[in-house]
Amino acid sequence: MTKVQLSLTTQEASLLENYGSQFGYNLPKTIRFFISKASEEILKNKIPTFSMSEETEKNGLEALEEHRLGETAKVDDVADFFSSL
């Protein structure tokens, strides 16, 4: 955990305190709330997401169903598994 010391003007502190009081938050909790929401937005815009193809989604759903039905085998040693194919 990283600690940050922050200096606010009286007006900034008052504004944040008034906003946070609507939710029962004190000033530190209100500031953490704003920082967490800003962090979420940064991550949302920086981390790319990729949609899978219809074929990949279909194969994945079929594999999941096979696993639920117990039609899959546990692999303890990946190298041994692939050498046996």
CYANA upper distance limits for C-alpha pairs under 8 A (distance plus 0.5 A):
  8 LEU  CA     12 GLU  CA      6.29
  8 LEU  CA     13 ALA  CA      6.36
  9 THR  CA     13 ALA  CA      6.69
 10 THR  CA     14 SER  CA      6.53
 11 GLN  CA     15 LEU  CA      6.54
 12 GLU  CA     16 LEU  CA      6.70
 13 ALA  CA     17 GLU  CA      6.46
 13 ALA  CA     27 LEU  CA      7.91
 14 SER  CA     18 ASN  CA      6.51
 15 LEU  CA     19 TYR  CA      6.74
 16 LEU  CA     20 GLY  CA      6.53
 16 LEU  CA     27 LEU  CA      7.02
 16 LEU  CA     30 THR  CA      7.22
 16 LEU  CA     31 ILE  CA      7.96
 17 GLU  CA     21 SER  CA      6.46
 17 GLU  CA     25 TYR  CA      8.35
 17 GLU  CA     26 ASN  CA      7.03
 17 GLU  CA     27 LEU  CA      5.73
 17 GLU  CA     30 THR  CA      7.84
 18 ASN  CA     22 GLN  CA      7.47
 19 TYR  CA     23 PHE  CA      8.26
 19 TYR  CA     30 THR  CA      8.30
 20 GLY  CA     24 GLY  CA      6.77
 20 GLY  CA     25 TYR  CA      5.19
 20 GLY  CA     26 ASN  CA      6.74
 20 GLY  CA     27 LEU  CA      7.25
 20 GLY  CA     29 LYS  CA      8.33
 20 GLY  CA     30 THR  CA      5.75
 21 SER  CA     25 TYR  CA      5.81
 21 SER  CA     26 ASN  CA      7.17
 25 TYR  CA     29 LYS  CA      6.19
 25 TYR  CA     30 THR  CA      6.30
 26 ASN  CA     30 THR  CA      6.68
 27 LEU  CA     31 ILE  CA      6.75
 28 PRO  CA     32 ARG  CA      6.72
 29 LYS  CA     33 PHE  CA      6.59
 30 THR  CA     34 PHE  CA      6.88
 31 ILE  CA     35 ILE  CA      6.73
 32 ARG  CA     36 SER  CA      6.53
 33 PHE  CA     37 LYS  CA      6.74
 34 PHE  CA     38 ALA  CA      6.64
 35 ILE  CA     39 SER  CA      6.57
 36 SER  CA     40 GLU  CA      6.69
 37 LYS  CA     41 GLU  CA      6.88
 38 ALA  CA     42 ILE  CA      6.78
 39 SER  CA     43 LEU  CA      6.66
 40 GLU  CA     44 LYS  CA      6.49
 41 GLU  CA     45 ASN  CA      6.76
 42 ILE  CA     46 LYS  CA      6.59
 43 LEU  CA     47 ILE  CA      6.27
 44 LYS  CA     48 PRO  CA      8.47
 52 MET  CA     56 THR  CA      6.62
 52 MET  CA     57 GLU  CA      6.79
 53 SER  CA     57 GLU  CA      6.72
 54 GLU  CA     58 LYS  CA      6.57
 55 GLU  CA     59 ASN  CA      6.65
 56 THR  CA     60 GLY  CA      6.54
 57 GLU  CA     61 LEU  CA      6.65
 58 LYS  CA     62 GLU  CA      6.69
 59 ASN  CA     63 ALA  CA      6.62
 60 GLY  CA     64 LEU  CA      6.63
 61 LEU  CA     65 GLU  CA      6.72
 62 GLU  CA     66 GLU  CA      6.72
 63 ALA  CA     67 HIS  CA      6.68
 64 LEU  CA     68 ARG  CA      6.73
 65 GLU  CA     69 LEU  CA      6.71
 66 GLU  CA     70 GLY  CA      6.83
 66 GLU  CA     71 GLU  CA      5.63
 66 GLU  CA     72 THR  CA      6.95
 67 HIS  CA     71 GLU  CA      6.15
 67 HIS  CA     72 THR  CA      5.82
 75 VAL  CA     81 PHE  CA      7.37
 77 ASP  CA     81 PHE  CA      6.69
 78 VAL  CA     82 PHE  CA      6.75
 79 ALA  CA     83 SER  CA      6.65
 80 ASP  CA     84 SER  CA      6.73
 81 PHE  CA     85 LEU  CA      7.31
